[in-house]
Every structure is written in structure tokens, then in C-alpha cells.
Amino acid sequence: MAKRRVVTAIVAVVLGSLTLTGAALADERQPQRSPRDHRAFCERLEETAQELRAKIGHIQAVQERIRQKIASGELTPEQEARAKQALRKLEALQEELEERLERLLEIYGEKCQR
């Protein structure tokens, strides 16, 4: 019985020391971002923002063409219904992209504007 307690105590001490050693090594291995990595991150955010702006601009141009076509009166009732449905989908997509752009610019402001 005494041997079992001694062995249990030794195992507990060894496991505890291994846990502490592992925790210390994990803290030491936390990667530190270099200024170059941070700059690249900010550049990627800027590029993504520009891409989103370009997509929003393209969607707006398509919406304007659809509106002009609807206003011209050249469409059949079925075509006009499809055009209005497409216009609603494009408006929803534009809104989604604008929300993404807003979030991206918030992140850029927090992380890159120092």
C-alpha cells in the first residue's frame, strides 16, 4: 500500500512538472508579428477593400442599366418582372458587400491606423 502511494506521488510530480514545462514552452513559442508581416496584413486589407469597391461599382452600373431598360417600356411584362427580381437581388448583394466593406474598414482602422 505504501509503495502504491509513493508511486502515485512520483507520477503526480512528474506529470505536474511536464505540464508546467509544456506551458512555459508554449508561452515562449507565441509568434511575434514582425513589422513586415503587419504591413503585408494591412496591404491585403487595402487590396480587399479596393476589390469590394470595384464590385460595388460594377453592381451599381448593372442596376442602372436594368432601371433604364425598365423605364424604357421595351420589356414584356414577364421580362419586366424578371428584371425587377434581378434588381432586388442586386440591391441585396450590394448591401451585403457594403456591410463587408464597412467591417473591413473598421478592422483596418483598428489594426493599421496608428
C-alpha positions in Angstrom: 0.0 0.0 0.0 2.8 2.4 0.8 4.6 1.6 -2.5 1.4 2.5 -4.3 1.2 5.9 -2.6 4.9 6.6 -3.3 4.5 5.6 -7.0 1.3 7.7 -7.2 3.1 10.7 -5.7 6.0 10.3 -8.0 3.7 10.1 -11.1 1.8 13.2 -9.9 5.1 15.2 -9.5 6.4 14.1 -12.9 3.1 14.9 -14.7 2.9 18.2 -12.9 6.4 19.2 -13.9 5.8 18.1 -17.5 2.6 20.2 -17.6 4.5 23.3 -16.2 7.3 22.8 -18.7 4.9 22.4 -21.6 3.1 25.6 -20.5 6.3 27.5 -20.3 7.4 26.3 -23.7 4.0 27.2 -25.2 4.4 30.8 -23.9 7.8 31.1 -25.4 6.7 29.9 -28.8 4.0 32.5 -29.3 4.8 34.0 -32.7 5.5 37.7 -32.7 4.5 39.5 -35.8 7.3 41.4 -37.5 6.6 44.9 -38.8 6.8 43.4 -42.3 4.1 40.9 -41.6 1.9 43.6 -40.2 2.5 45.8 -43.2 1.6 42.9 -45.5 -1.6 42.3 -43.5 -2.6 46.0 -43.9 -1.8 45.9 -47.6 -4.1 42.9 -48.0 -6.9 44.7 -46.2 -6.5 47.7 -48.5 -6.5 45.4 -51.6 -9.6 43.7 -50.4 -11.3 47.0 -49.8 -10.5 48.1 -53.3 -11.8 44.9 -54.8 -15.1 45.3 -52.8 -15.4 48.9 -54.0 -14.9 47.8 -57.6 -17.6 45.0 -57.2 -20.0 47.5 -55.7 -19.4 49.9 -58.6 -20.0 47.1 -61.1 -23.2 46.1 -59.4 -24.4 49.8 -59.4 -23.7 50.0 -63.1 -25.7 46.9 -63.8 -28.6 48.2 -61.6 -28.6 51.4 -63.6 -28.8 49.6 -66.9 -31.7 47.5 -65.6 -33.5 50.5 -64.3 -33.1 52.2 -67.7 -34.4 49.2 -69.5 -37.5 49.0 -67.2 -38.1 52.7 -67.7 -37.8 52.5 -71.5 -41.0 50.4 -71.6 -39.5 48.0 -74.2 -39.8 44.9 -71.9 -42.7 42.5 -71.9 -44.5 42.0 -68.6 -42.5 38.8 -68.0 -39.2 40.4 -68.8 -40.0 43.3 -66.6 -40.9 41.0 -63.7 -37.6 39.2 -64.1 -35.7 42.5 -64.4 -37.3 43.7 -61.1 -36.5 40.5 -59.4 -32.9 40.7 -60.6 -32.8 44.3 -59.4 -33.9 43.3 -55.9 -31.2 40.6 -55.8 -28.5 43.0 -56.9 -29.6 45.5 -54.3 -29.4 42.8 -51.6 -25.9 41.8 -52.9 -24.8 45.4 -52.9 -26.0 45.9 -49.4 -24.1 42.8 -48.2 -20.9 44.0 -49.9 -21.2 47.4 -48.4 -21.6 45.9 -44.9 -18.5 43.8 -45.6 -16.6 46.8 -46.7 -17.6 48.7 -43.6 -16.4 45.9 -41.3 -13.2 45.6 -43.3 -12.6 49.4 -42.9 -13.3 49.2 -39.2 -10.6 46.4 -38.9 -8.2 48.5 -41.0 -8.8 51.5 -38.7 -8.2 49.5 -35.6 -5.2 47.5 -36.7 -3.5 49.7 -39.3 -4.1 53.3 -38.4 -1.6 54.0 -35.6 
